[in-house]
């Protein structure tokens, strides 16, 4: 589980805006990139992120 204090200081490396925790991923609140969490460590690399799907766009 990601520490709440860590989550508060993380930002999307692309948009530079805040992120939120969704299940086992960190999600950008602006562009929707979904970053994995491996061994309780967020992998905040653009090349490791999943692009938002069409049905999630705009939410």
C-alpha positions in Angstrom: 0.0 0.0 0.0 1.2 3.5 -0.9 1.8 5.8 2.0 -0.6 8.7 2.1 2.1 11.3 2.5 4.0 9.9 -0.5 0.8 10.1 -2.6 0.4 13.7 -1.7 3.8 14.7 -3.0 3.6 12.7 -6.2 2.8 14.4 -9.5 2.3 13.2 -13.1 5.7 13.5 -14.9 3.9 14.6 -18.0 1.3 17.1 -16.8 2.9 18.1 -13.5 -0.5 17.8 -11.7 -1.7 15.8 -8.8 -2.4 12.1 -9.0 -4.8 9.8 -7.2 -4.7 6.1 -6.2 -7.0 3.8 -8.1 -6.6 0.2 -7.0 -3.1 -0.9 -7.8 -2.3 2.1 -10.1 -1.6 5.8 -9.7 -3.7 7.9 -12.1 -3.1 11.4 -13.4 -6.1 13.7 -12.7 -5.5 15.6 -15.9 -4.3 13.3 -18.7 -5.4 10.0 -17.3 -2.1 8.2 -17.6 -2.1 5.1 -15.3 1.2 4.4 -13.6 1.9 0.9 -12.1 2.8 0.2 -8.5 5.4 -2.6 -8.1 6.4 -3.9 -4.7 4.7 -0.9 -3.1 6.8 1.5 -5.2 5.1 3.8 -7.8 6.7 3.6 -11.2 6.3 7.2 -12.4 7.8 6.8 -15.9 5.9 7.8 -18.9 7.1 4.8 -20.9 5.7 2.5 -18.2 2.3 4.2 -18.0 -0.9 2.9 -19.6 -2.8 5.4 -21.8 -6.5 6.0 -20.8 -9.0 3.9 -22.8 -11.6 5.5 -24.9 -14.4 4.8 -22.5 -12.5 6.5 -19.6 -11.6 9.6 -21.6 -13.2 12.8 -20.3 -13.9 11.4 -16.8 
